[in-house]
Amino acid sequence: MTFTQITGRLRDFIASISPTALSGPVGNAYEYCVGVVCDALADAASYAVQLRFPGLANAPDLAPIGADRGLAQGPTESYVSYQTRLLQWITLRRLDGFPRGILLELLAWFTPASLAAIATVDDSAVYYSFPEGQALLPLPTPTRTVGTHPWIWDSLGPPWLDLSLTWWRMWVVIYPDPSLGWQNKPTCGSGIVCGSGQACGFGGTSAQARDIQSRIARRKAGHAWIVYMIFAFDSTWFQPTSGTAKLPNGKYGRWGSTQTIGGSPVYYPARVHGATASYGGGSA
């Protein structure tokens, strides 16, 4: 606009383009009022345009941009980190449906320093993982590893489950940093009250678990089934090189199993108490 080349404010130069009849004190006051209103409208239009761009928007204005671009800010993620991710939203959305997209979404949830490690693993024991201390920016590429032992989650589960047809299944393994205080609390039978917002075996709140669940669901492929998200509180469990004693034993699709030992039934839990907690992965 022409007036921006002079002072940038209509109120400052409106008199120079006005007729002589408005050159007196009363006319100048009237013109100034008109100029102030026009300047306010121009400012509002300028701000509205800037708010569309994460590089120009202020911290409180990033959430609507994120909603439009399908990227949510992590609970402890900084303004600068979120702003940078929003600037790279096309790159990030192209990763939807791939393990890297899921891992980056979760890395953003736990950033800056509350995640020890994170991985995805499928029925073929193919792992994609980020190590402890992995920074979110610049966007990292996960390490792909083929496990040295099979991932046998529920081969001893229901007889109708044909594992040869479940190639689309995947698990997310999260190793929370001890600083979160999530390890082995509260446990089932500890007096936890329904509706208290807590979850058995998980030190976080049920709201946090649901939030993580929903983010996994947004980033997974449409055909994929994220069977469980696993919170592993022992870093030696569920690793690509773990021995079979520290991997699913085939009964993880159930709470446990009963075996006859010496003529007496003995109950074996599918999960190690205090080592893991797992939740449905939000496959919808």
HELIX and SHEET records of a PDB file:
HELIX    1   1 PHE A    3  GLN A    5  5                                   3    
HELIX    2   2 LEU A   10  PHE A   13  1                                   4    
HELIX    3   3 ILE A   14  ILE A   17  5                                   4    
HELIX    4   4 THR A   20  LEU A   22  5                                   3    
HELIX    5   5 PRO A   25  GLN A   50  1                                  26    
HELIX    6   6 ALA A   59  ASP A   61  5                                   3    
HELIX    7   7 LEU A   62  ARG A   69  1                                   8    
HELIX    8   8 TYR A   79  LEU A   87  1                                   9    
HELIX    9   9 TRP A   89  ARG A   93  1                                   5    
HELIX   10  10 PRO A   99  PHE A  110  1                                  12    
HELIX   11  11 LEU A  163  LEU A  165  5                                   3    
HELIX   12  12 PRO A  178  LEU A  180  5                                   3    
HELIX   13  13 SER A  206  ARG A  219  1                                  14    
HELIX   14  14 THR A  244  LYS A  246  5                                   3    
SHEET    1   A 6 THR A 143  VAL A 146  0                                        
SHEET    2   A 6 VAL A 126  PHE A 130 -1                                        
SHEET    3   A 6 LEU A 115  ASP A 122 -1                                        
SHEET    4   A 6 ARG A 169  PRO A 176 -1                                        
SHEET    5   A 6 TRP A 225  ALA A 232  1                                        
SHEET    6   A 6 THR A 276  GLY A 280 -1                                        
SHEET    1   B 2 GLN A 198  ALA A 199  0                                        
SHEET    2   B 2 PHE A 202  THR A 205 -1                                        
SHEET    1   C 2 GLY A 256  ILE A 261  0                                        
SHEET    2   C 2 SER A 264  PRO A 269 -1                                        
END                                                                             
